[in-house]
Amino acid sequence: MLKVTASALRAVAAALAAAGLVVFGWLLESVAGSWSIADLDWPVLDGLAAHRSGPATAVADALSAATGPLVVLAASVAVAAVWAVWRRELWRPALLAGASLANLLLVAGARYWVGRSRPPAWFEAVGGSDGPAFPSAHTAGAATLLFVGLYLVYSRRVSTRGLPLAALAAALLVLAVAASDLYLGRHWLTDVAASFSLGAIVLAAVLWVDALRTPDGARGPAALAAARAAADT
């Protein structure tokens, strides 16, 4: 039976944050110098544009609209509110809403700091995008909401049954959002890649903060769930 302690959560959080920062820094250097993975930006967009079609464009545009940064933030707040009332707890719902807000602020700060231009307007399948490109707010927002939500739900369960399938579904949905950004010509490959690194950093922060309510003794999931449930009420 898996043992989960505050020390283990902090160790995972530190590793996840370090990986996210390293990848983000590497992507930033690549974008600034137009080398490494940034060399794939145009080839990827050209390859996807060559396979555009009316139905696929409509689906990608609908997915993009449904995962807009403000839409995702509003969805996370709504889910957190329902969760808080239904489960009569504040900690996990607050972490979920806080993670989405933190992600939005990080993306806005990174965009202002980097100031990268989007692909040319004439290249877009559907117009309407504006502002800096790096990183993608759609991909980062979806990744944060889904994976932070998965952690908060399953970290309180005695059994992890269903987690692999749920994680796979979340990953596929986030990849679909990232692919729609590229397919529509609204972001570069490096933009969506940077979004995953920011999502990892936000998830790491949630793990670290949640460790504040995690016992540090060697306890199994049943005892851990009971202790957390008591702390959350």
CORVEN-V507923 format. One record per residue. RES is the residue in one small letter. PSI is psi as a letter, one per 20 degrees, with the letter a starting at -180 (none if undefined). Layout:
RES&PSI, RES&PSI
This chain:
m&p, l&p, k&p, v&p, t&r, a&h, s&g, a&g, l&g, r&h, a&g, v&g, a&g, a&g, a&g, l&g, a&g, a&g, a&g, g&g, l&g, v&g, v&g, f&g, g&g, w&g, l&h, l&g, e&h, s&g, v&g, a&h, g&i, s&l, w&r, s&c, i&h, a&h, d&i, l&i, d&g, w&g, p&h, v&g, l&g, d&g, g&g, l&h, a&h, a&i, h&j, r&q, s&r, g&g, p&g, a&h, t&g, a&g, v&g, a&h, d&h, a&g, l&h, s&g, a&h, a&i, t&k, g&q, p&g, l&h, v&g, v&g, l&g, a&h, a&g, s&h, v&g, a&g, v&g, a&g, a&g, v&g, w&g, a&g, v&g, w&g, r&i, r&l, e&r, l&h, w&g, r&g, p&h, a&h, l&h, l&g, a&g, g&h, a&g, s&h, l&g, a&g, n&g, l&g, l&h, l&g, v&g, a&g, g&g, a&g, r&g, y&h, w&g, v&g, g&k, r&p, s&q, r&r, p&q, p&q, a&h, w&i, f&i, e&q, a&h, v&p, g&r, g&i, s&q, d&r, g&r, p&q, a&h, f&o, p&a, s&p, a&h, h&g, t&g, a&g, g&g, a&g, a&g, t&g, l&g, l&g, f&h, v&g, g&g, l&g, y&g, l&h, v&g, y&i, s&i, r&i, r&q, v&h, s&q, t&k, r&p, g&i, l&g, p&g, l&g, a&g, a&h, l&g, a&g, a&g, a&g, l&h, l&g, v&g, l&h, a&h, v&g, a&g, a&h, s&h, d&g, l&g, y&g, l&i, g&k, r&i, h&q, w&r, l&g, t&h, d&g, v&h, a&g, a&h, s&h, f&h, s&h, l&h, g&h, a&h, i&g, v&g, l&h, a&g, a&h, v&g, l&g, w&g, v&g, d&h, a&i, l&h, r&j, t&p, p&q, d&i, g&r, a&o, r&q, g&r, p&h, a&g, a&h, l&g, a&h, a&g, a&g, r&h, a&g, a&h, a&h, d&i, t&none
